[in-house]
Amino acid sequence: MAIPLINGINYSSANITVILPIIGPLTGVVSIEYDTEQNISDNYALGQDPVSRGYGQNTYTGSITIYKEIWNRIIDLSPFRDPLKLPPFDITITFGGAGVPFRKETLRACNFKKNPMKVGAGDTKLECVIPLAIALIER
């Protein structure tokens, strides 16, 4: 006989809070994504196979998708109503809730890279996909 919920409760979108210093916890986040990529390359000498491996710089990328109403609030709170002029800021993502352990991840020294707007016929909601410049990801 199988045991129901043997692994307990998983993290889900209902357990996530995204916090921006300029506005506090965001209620209109559709998605957030971020990753770290390290430059790793094999080094070759005579022959076909690598003789060593070099480890280079880390690159951090990410984006946040939010509803236009939330983006408008960020614009209104930005210097000269331009979110691209905000000084670097941290974005805190917290995971946790009933049945799942608390965890915090921080995107350090972020800037918005675009001030986007996109709308199409029949749209029932407006979402802004904003690429992020990120200096460090702490997990």
N, CA and C atoms as an extended XYZ file, in Angstrom:
417
Properties=species:S:1:pos:R:3:atomname:S:1:resname:S:1:resid:I:1 pbc="F F F"
N         0.841       -1.176        0.000 N   MET     1
C         0.000        0.000        0.000 CA  MET     1
C         0.892        1.247        0.000 C   MET     1
N         0.618        2.160       -0.913 N   ALA     2
C         1.384        3.398       -1.020 CA  ALA     2
C         1.037        4.350        0.121 C   ALA     2
N         2.039        5.101        0.540 N   ILE     3
C         1.831        6.093        1.586 CA  ILE     3
C         1.581        7.437        0.910 C   ILE     3
N         0.414        8.056        1.129 N   PRO     4
C         0.138        9.335        0.478 CA  PRO     4
C         1.051       10.440        1.006 C   PRO     4
N         1.438       11.312        0.121 N   LEU     5
C         2.294       12.454        0.454 CA  LEU     5
C         3.548       12.046        1.204 C   LEU     5
N         4.187       10.982        0.755 N   ILE     6
C         5.381       10.468        1.422 CA  ILE     6
C         6.504       11.511        1.467 C   ILE     6
N         6.554       12.381        0.465 N   ASN     7
C         7.587       13.416        0.426 CA  ASN     7
C         7.118       14.737        1.027 C   ASN     7
N         5.946       14.760        1.607 N   GLY     8
C         5.459       15.986        2.239 CA  GLY     8
C         4.930       16.977        1.218 C   GLY     8
N         5.132       18.233        1.493 N   ILE     9
C         4.645       19.317        0.638 CA  ILE     9
C         5.836       19.958       -0.055 C   ILE     9
N         5.709       20.212       -1.341 N   ASN    10
C         6.772       20.848       -2.121 CA  ASN    10
C         6.591       22.359       -2.144 C   ASN    10
N         7.693       23.066       -2.430 N   TYR    11
C         7.586       24.493       -2.691 CA  TYR    11
C         6.687       24.691       -3.910 C   TYR    11
N         5.931       25.760       -3.894 N   SER    12
C         5.091       26.100       -5.041 CA  SER    12
C         4.973       27.615       -5.105 C   SER    12
N         4.341       28.097       -6.144 N   SER    13
C         4.231       29.548       -6.304 CA  SER    13
C         3.483       30.194       -5.144 C   SER    13
N         2.635       29.451       -4.470 N   ALA    14
C         1.898       29.994       -3.328 CA  ALA    14
C         2.805       30.241       -2.127 C   ALA    14
N         4.007       29.652       -2.105 N   ASN    15
C         4.931       29.777       -0.975 CA  ASN    15
C         6.008       30.828       -1.209 C   ASN    15
N         5.921       31.598       -2.295 N   ILE    16
C         7.014       32.496       -2.671 CA  ILE    16
C         6.594       33.954       -2.510 C   ILE    16
N         7.498       34.735       -1.917 N   THR    17
C         7.311       36.182       -1.806 CA  THR    17
C         8.533       36.852       -2.419 C   THR    17
N         8.301       37.874       -3.249 N   VAL    18
C         9.378       38.650       -3.859 CA  VAL    18
C         9.317       40.049       -3.254 C   VAL    18
N        10.469       40.522       -2.757 N   ILE    19
C        10.510       41.805       -2.069 CA  ILE    19
C        11.500       42.735       -2.772 C   ILE    19
N        11.015       43.924       -3.144 N   LEU    20
C        11.851       44.991       -3.693 CA  LEU    20
C        11.911       46.108       -2.662 C   LEU    20
N        13.080       46.667       -2.375 N   PRO    21
C        13.172       47.708       -1.350 CA  PRO    21
C        12.302       48.934       -1.647 C   PRO    21
N        12.166       49.295       -2.902 N   ILE    22
C        11.434       50.512       -3.259 CA  ILE    22
C         9.937       50.386       -2.994 C   ILE    22
N         9.414       49.153       -2.976 N   ILE    23
C         7.968       48.962       -2.908 CA  ILE    23
C         7.550       47.951       -1.847 C   ILE    23
N         8.478       47.115       -1.385 N   GLY    24
C         8.148       46.080       -0.402 CA  GLY    24
C         7.741       44.784       -1.090 C   GLY    24
N         6.985       43.933       -0.403 N   PRO    25
C         6.541       42.675       -1.031 CA  PRO    25
C         5.673       42.962       -2.259 C   PRO    25
N         5.985       42.282       -3.353 N   LEU    26
C         5.241       42.485       -4.600 CA  LEU    26
C         4.086       41.501       -4.676 C   LEU    26
N         2.913       42.001       -5.003 N   THR    27
C         1.743       41.137       -5.119 CA  THR    27
C         1.430       40.779       -6.566 C   THR    27
N         2.034       41.443       -7.517 N   GLY    28
C         1.721       41.200       -8.921 CA  GLY    28
C         2.829       40.525       -9.696 C   GLY    28
N         3.587       39.645       -9.050 N   VAL    29
C         4.661       38.936       -9.747 CA  VAL    29
C         4.067       37.716      -10.449 C   VAL    29
N         4.226       37.660      -11.745 N   VAL    30
C         3.774       36.515      -12.533 CA  VAL    30
C         4.855       35.442      -12.527 C   VAL    30
N         6.115       35.870      -12.697 N   SER    31
C         7.228       34.926      -12.648 CA  SER    31
C         8.522       35.692      -12.376 C   SER    31
N         9.486       34.959      -11.844 N   ILE    32
C        10.835       35.489      -11.674 CA  ILE    32
C        11.779       34.345      -12.010 C   ILE    32
N        12.805       34.665      -12.741 N   GLU    33
C        13.800       33.643      -13.063 CA  GLU    33
C        15.190       34.253      -12.978 C   GLU    33
N        16.135       33.427      -12.543 N   TYR    34
C        17.513       33.886      -12.418 CA  TYR    34
C        18.418       32.663      -12.418 C   TYR    34
N        19.632       32.878      -12.910 N   ASP    35
C        20.581       31.766      -12.916 CA  ASP    35
C        22.014       32.270      -12.920 C   ASP    35
N        22.911       31.350      -12.598 N   THR    36
C        24.344       31.600      -12.604 CA  THR    36
C        24.968       30.673      -13.631 C   THR    36
N        25.829       31.225      -14.450 N   GLU    37
C        26.572       30.408      -15.411 CA  GLU    37
C        28.052       30.723      -15.253 C   GLU    37
N        28.861       29.677      -15.136 N   GLN    38
C        30.305       29.863      -15.029 CA  GLN    38
C        30.954       29.512      -16.356 C   GLN    38
N        31.894       30.347      -16.772 N   ASN    39
C        32.651       30.071      -17.980 CA  ASN    39
C        33.645       28.953      -17.657 C   ASN    39
N        33.446       27.805      -18.275 N   ILE    40
C        34.322       26.647      -18.083 CA  ILE    40
C        34.775       26.191      -19.463 C   ILE    40
N        36.092       26.091      -19.652 N   SER    41
C        36.569       25.639      -20.960 CA  SER    41
C        37.735       24.669      -20.797 C   SER    41
N        37.719       23.692      -21.676 N   ASP    42
C        38.809       22.720      -21.708 CA  ASP    42
C        39.999       23.320      -22.452 C   ASP    42
N        41.191       22.963      -22.005 N   ASN    43
C        42.426       23.425      -22.632 CA  ASN    43
C        43.071       22.247      -23.357 C   ASN    43
N        43.571       22.509      -24.543 N   TYR    44
C        44.115       21.450      -25.390 CA  TYR    44
C        45.589       21.676      -25.685 C   TYR    44
N        46.271       20.597      -25.891 N   ALA    45
C        47.640       20.597      -26.396 CA  ALA    45
C        47.618       19.705      -27.644 C   ALA    45
N        48.756       19.246      -28.078 N   LEU    46
C        48.766       18.332      -29.214 CA  LEU    46
C        47.947       17.093      -28.873 C   LEU    46
N        47.192       16.626      -29.815 N   GLY    47
C        46.325       15.478      -29.582 CA  GLY    47
C        44.862       15.905      -29.588 C   GLY    47
N        43.987       14.935      -29.338 N   GLN    48
C        42.560       15.191      -29.462 CA  GLN    48
C        41.862       15.537      -28.159 C   GLN    48
N        42.424       15.168      -27.054 N   ASP    49
C        41.715       15.285      -25.792 CA  ASP    49
C        42.229       16.456      -24.954 C   ASP    49
N        41.364       17.028      -24.122 N   PRO    50
C        41.810       18.137      -23.271 CA  PRO    50
C        42.850       17.668      -22.260 C   PRO    50
N        43.776       18.575      -21.941 N   VAL    51
C        44.811       18.260      -20.964 CA  VAL    51
C        44.551       18.935      -19.622 C   VAL    51
N        43.660       19.908      -19.625 N   SER    52
C        43.293       20.584      -18.375 CA  SER    52
C        41.986       21.331      -18.608 C   SER    52
N        41.516       21.912      -17.547 N   ARG    53
C        40.258       22.671      -17.630 CA  ARG    53
C        40.449       23.990      -16.900 C   ARG    53
N        39.943       25.065      -17.504 N   GLY    54
C        40.016       26.389      -16.886 CA  GLY    54
C        38.642       26.846      -16.431 C   GLY    54
N        38.624       27.505      -15.274 N   TYR    55
C        37.384       28.018      -14.709 CA  TYR    55
C        37.443       29.532      -14.702 C   TYR    55
N        36.472       30.147      -15.341 N   GLY    56
C        36.478       31.599      -15.475 CA  GLY    56
C        35.379       32.281      -14.681 C   GLY    56
N        34.910       33.377      -15.217 N   GLN    57
C        33.969       34.247      -14.534 CA  GLN    57
C        32.569       33.654      -14.451 C   GLN    57
N        31.845       34.091      -13.437 N   ASN    58
C        30.421       33.784      -13.326 CA  ASN    58
C        29.621       34.893      -14.002 C   ASN    58
N        28.562       34.513      -14.679 N   THR    59
C        27.630       35.454      -15.278 CA  THR    59
C        26.267       35.217      -14.650 C   THR    59
N        25.620       36.301      -14.229 N   TYR    60
C        24.313       36.205      -13.587 CA  TYR    60
C        23.273       36.854      -14.490 C   TYR    60
N        22.199       36.133      -14.757 N   THR    61
C        21.132       36.670      -15.591 CA  THR    61
C        19.794       36.420      -14.915 C   THR    61
N        18.812       37.198      -15.297 N   GLY    62
C        17.482       36.991      -14.744 CA  GLY    62
C        16.480       37.971      -15.314 C   GLY    62
N        15.231       37.731      -14.971 N   SER    63
C        14.156       38.638      -15.361 CA  SER    63
C        12.998       38.459      -14.391 C   SER    63
N        12.149       39.463      -14.362 N   ILE    64
C        10.944       39.409      -13.552 CA  ILE    64
C         9.772       39.821      -14.435 C   ILE    64
N         8.688       39.096      -14.328 N   THR    65
C         7.467       39.428      -15.059 CA  THR    65
C         6.432       39.871      -14.036 C   THR    65
N         5.954       41.098      -14.201 N   ILE    66
C         4.978       41.656      -13.268 CA  ILE    66
C         3.842       42.312      -14.042 C   ILE    66
N         2.718       42.492      -13.356 N   TYR    67
C         1.586       43.172      -13.977 CA  TYR    67
C         1.896       44.652      -14.152 C   TYR    67
N         1.331       45.238      -15.198 N   LYS    68
C         1.573       46.645      -15.548 CA  LYS    68
C         1.248       47.580      -14.388 C   LYS    68
N         0.226       47.260      -13.595 N   GLU    69
C        -0.131       48.126      -12.468 CA  GLU    69
C         1.005       48.220      -11.449 C   GLU    69
N         1.684       47.109      -11.213 N   ILE    70
C         2.821       47.106      -10.279 CA  ILE    70
C         3.998       47.848      -10.893 C   ILE    70
N         4.234       47.627      -12.179 N   TRP    71
C         5.316       48.335      -12.866 CA  TRP    71
C         5.077       49.838      -12.812 C   TRP    71
N         3.825       50.278      -12.961 N   ASN    72
C         3.501       51.705      -12.867 CA  ASN    72
C         3.845       52.256      -11.480 C   ASN    72
N         3.604       51.469      -10.423 N   ARG    73
C         3.961       51.913       -9.064 CA  ARG    73
C         5.467       52.087       -8.932 C   ARG    73
N         6.229       51.157       -9.523 N   ILE    74
C         7.693       51.270       -9.487 CA  ILE    74
C         8.138       52.500      -10.266 C   ILE    74
N         7.537       52.740      -11.426 N   ILE    75
C         7.856       53.939      -12.219 CA  ILE    75
C         7.580       55.192      -11.390 C   ILE    75
N         6.418       55.247      -10.752 N   ASP    76
C         6.043       56.431       -9.971 CA  ASP    76
C         6.995       56.699       -8.816 C   ASP    76
N         7.600       55.649       -8.248 N   LEU    77
C         8.511       55.803       -7.114 CA  LEU    77
C         9.975       55.984       -7.534 C   LEU    77
N        10.246       55.936       -8.833 N   SER    78
C        11.615       56.016       -9.337 CA  SER    78
C        12.036       57.466       -9.563 C   SER    78
N        13.350       57.734       -9.481 N   PRO    79
C        13.842       59.080       -9.783 CA  PRO    79
C        13.455       59.479      -11.214 C   PRO    79
N        12.879       60.653      -11.364 N   PHE    80
C        12.452       61.171      -12.662 CA  PHE    80
C        11.459       60.233      -13.359 C   PHE    80
N        10.769       59.403      -12.541 N   ARG    81
C         9.795       58.434      -13.054 CA  ARG    81
C        10.430       57.496      -14.086 C   ARG    81
N        11.696       57.166      -13.865 N   ASP    82
C        12.437       56.276      -14.767 CA  ASP    82
C        13.098       55.172      -13.953 C   ASP    82
N        12.542       53.941      -13.979 N   PRO    83
C        13.128       52.856      -13.181 CA  PRO    83
C        14.541       52.476      -13.594 C   PRO    83
N        14.981       52.893      -14.782 N   LEU    84
C        16.349       52.611      -15.210 CA  LEU    84
C        17.352       53.491      -14.465 C   LEU    84
N        16.865       54.530      -13.800 N   LYS    85
C        17.745       55.433      -13.048 CA  LYS    85
C        17.840       55.065      -11.563 C   LYS    85
N        17.182       53.990      -11.153 N   LEU    86
C        17.288       53.556       -9.760 CA  LEU    86
C        18.717       53.106       -9.460 C   LEU    86
N        19.236       53.411       -8.277 N   PRO    87
C        20.548       52.852       -7.913 CA  PRO    87
C        20.417       51.344       -7.726 C   PRO    87
N        21.526       50.620       -7.758 N   PRO    88
C        21.449       49.163       -7.573 CA  PRO    88
C        20.701       48.804       -6.282 C   PRO    88
N        19.905       47.756       -6.355 N   PHE    89
C        19.072       47.326       -5.237 CA  PHE    89
C        19.086       45.810       -5.163 C   PHE    89
N        18.756       45.273       -3.997 N   ASP    90
C        18.656       43.825       -3.814 CA  ASP    90
C        17.209       43.386       -4.005 C   ASP    90
N        17.022       42.209       -4.552 N   ILE    91
C        15.709       41.573       -4.622 CA  ILE    91
C        15.782       40.336       -3.746 C   ILE    91
N        14.862       40.241       -2.793 N   THR    92
C        14.825       39.100       -1.880 CA  THR    92
C        13.658       38.206       -2.256 C   THR    92
N        13.940       36.924       -2.395 N   ILE    93
C        12.911       35.933       -2.700 CA  ILE    93
C        12.862       34.993       -1.504 C   ILE    93
N        11.701       34.879       -0.881 N   THR    94
C        11.558       33.971        0.252 CA  THR    94
C        10.627       32.832       -0.142 C   THR    94
N        10.991       31.649        0.290 N   PHE    95
C        10.209       30.436        0.082 CA  PHE    95
C         9.807       29.943        1.457 C   PHE    95
N         8.624       29.415        1.583 N   GLY    96
C         8.248       28.819        2.859 CA  GLY    96
C         6.791       29.055        3.182 C   GLY    96
N         6.335       28.325        4.141 N   GLY    97
C         4.947       28.418        4.565 CA  GLY    97
C         4.564       27.152        5.296 C   GLY    97
N         3.283       26.931        5.402 N   ALA    98
C         2.794       25.749        6.113 CA  ALA    98
C         3.321       24.479        5.451 C   ALA    98
N         4.089       23.722        6.200 N   GLY    99
C         4.561       22.435        5.719 CA  GLY    99
C         5.835       22.455        4.901 C   GLY    99
N         6.369       23.636        4.578 N   VAL   100
C         7.632       23.706        3.830 CA  VAL   100
C         8.611       24.600        4.586 C   VAL   100
N         9.890       24.229        4.618 N   PRO   101
C        10.860       25.013        5.381 CA  PRO   101
C        11.119       26.382        4.746 C   PRO   101
N        11.484       27.331        5.574 N   PHE   102
C        11.812       28.682        5.130 CA  PHE   102
C        13.170       28.698        4.437 C   PHE   102
N        13.259       29.447        3.366 N   ARG   103
C        14.520       29.626        2.644 CA  ARG   103
C        14.507       31.012        2.031 C   ARG   103
N        15.678       31.641        1.970 N   LYS   104
C        15.782       32.969        1.385 CA  LYS   104
C        16.895       32.965        0.341 C   LYS   104
N        16.611       33.569       -0.800 N   GLU   105
C        17.621       33.778       -1.834 CA  GLU   105
C        17.627       35.265       -2.157 C   GLU   105
N        18.810       35.805       -2.427 N   THR   106
C        18.932       37.245       -2.662 CA  THR   106
C        19.677       37.505       -3.960 C   THR   106
N        19.095       38.353       -4.785 N   LEU   107
C        19.749       38.845       -5.992 CA  LEU   107
C        20.368       40.186       -5.617 C   LEU   107
N        21.692       40.263       -5.635 N   ARG   108
C        22.406       41.444       -5.152 CA  ARG   108
C        22.689       42.442       -6.270 C   ARG   108
N        22.628       43.717       -5.894 N   ALA   109
C        22.997       44.840       -6.764 CA  ALA   109
C        22.326       44.737       -8.133 C   ALA   109
N        21.010       44.697       -8.122 N   CYS   110
C        20.228       44.579       -9.365 CA  CYS   110
C        19.908       45.946       -9.951 C   CYS   110
N        19.708       45.950      -11.252 N   ASN   111
C        19.150       47.096      -11.974 CA  ASN   111
C        18.179       46.564      -13.013 C   ASN   111
N        17.149       47.353      -13.283 N   PHE   112
C        16.269       47.038      -14.399 CA  PHE   112
C        16.983       47.420      -15.682 C   PHE   112
N        16.943       46.541      -16.687 N   LYS   113
C        17.637       46.791      -17.945 CA  LYS   113
C        16.735       47.390      -19.024 C   LYS   113
N        15.415       47.259      -18.866 N   LYS   114
C        14.464       47.792      -19.843 CA  LYS   114
C        13.263       48.372      -19.121 C   LYS   114
N        12.568       49.258      -19.814 N   ASN   115
C        11.296       49.804      -19.341 CA  ASN   115
C        10.263       49.429      -20.399 C   ASN   115
N         9.734       48.184      -20.331 N   PRO   116
C         8.951       47.655      -21.445 CA  PRO   116
C         7.458       47.963      -21.358 C   PRO   116
N         6.814       47.858      -22.507 N   MET   117
C         5.354       47.903      -22.596 CA  MET   117
C         4.954       47.104      -23.823 C   MET   117
N         4.008       46.191      -23.642 N   LYS   118
C         3.526       45.376      -24.750 CA  LYS   118
C         2.053       45.088      -24.505 C   LYS   118
N         1.242       45.292      -25.533 N   VAL   119
C        -0.190       44.999      -25.429 CA  VAL   119
C        -0.662       44.488      -26.782 C   VAL   119
N        -1.597       43.562      -26.757 N   GLY   120
C        -2.143       43.007      -27.988 CA  GLY   120
C        -3.667       42.977      -27.916 C   GLY   120
N        -4.279       42.834      -29.062 N   ALA   121
C        -5.735       42.782      -29.138 CA  ALA   121
C        -6.257       41.635      -28.275 C   ALA   121
N        -7.282       41.923      -27.480 N   GLY   122
C        -7.911       40.899      -26.668 CA  GLY   122
C        -7.225       40.588      -25.355 C   GLY   122
N        -6.122       41.270      -25.050 N   ASP   123
C        -5.430       41.017      -23.781 CA  ASP   123
C        -6.354       41.333      -22.610 C   ASP   123
N        -6.391       40.444      -21.638 N   THR   124
C        -7.192       40.685      -20.437 CA  THR   124
C        -6.326       41.093      -19.250 C   THR   124
N        -5.034       41.074      -19.447 N   LYS   125
C        -4.091       41.551      -18.441 CA  LYS   125
C        -2.832       41.986      -19.177 C   LYS   125
N        -2.132       42.955      -18.608 N   LEU   126
C        -0.884       43.426      -19.203 CA  LEU   126
C         0.267       43.006      -18.313 C   LEU   126
N         1.217       42.282      -18.882 N   GLU   127
C         2.386       41.816      -18.159 CA  GLU   127
C         3.628       42.475      -18.733 C   GLU   127
N         4.539       42.887      -17.863 N   CYS   128
C         5.811       43.476      -18.275 CA  CYS   128
C         6.930       42.499      -17.928 C   CYS   128
N         7.689       42.110      -18.928 N   VAL   129
C         8.854       41.243      -18.723 CA  VAL   129
C        10.073       42.160      -18.668 C   VAL   129
N        10.717       42.207      -17.505 N   ILE   130
C        11.808       43.149      -17.285 CA  ILE   130
C        13.099       42.383      -17.040 C   ILE   130
N        14.058       42.474      -17.972 N   PRO   131
C        15.359       41.838      -17.741 CA  PRO   131
C        16.104       42.543      -16.609 C   PRO   131
N        16.876       41.762      -15.870 N   LEU   132
C        17.619       42.283      -14.731 CA  LEU   132
C        19.119       42.182      -14.945 C   LEU   132
N        19.843       43.209      -14.522 N   ALA   133
C        21.292       43.118      -14.358 CA  ALA   133
C        21.509       42.700      -12.905 C   ALA   133
N        22.262       41.628      -12.694 N   ILE   134
C        22.460       41.066      -11.350 CA  ILE   134
C        23.960       40.923      -11.109 C   ILE   134
N        24.441       41.382       -9.945 N   ALA   135
C        25.861       41.282       -9.631 CA  ALA   135
C        26.220       39.985       -8.920 C   ALA   135
N        25.275       39.395       -8.166 N   LEU   136
C        25.558       38.193       -7.400 CA  LEU   136
C        24.242       37.545       -6.999 C   LEU   136
N        24.215       36.230       -6.961 N   ILE   137
C        23.055       35.485       -6.472 CA  ILE   137
C        23.489       34.702       -5.241 C   ILE   137
N        22.843       34.995       -4.111 N   GLU   138
C        23.111       34.261       -2.876 CA  GLU   138
C        21.983       33.269       -2.648 C   GLU   138
N        22.336       32.007       -2.513 N   ARG   139
C        21.323       30.967       -2.306 CA  ARG   139
C        21.490       30.357       -0.943 C   ARG   139
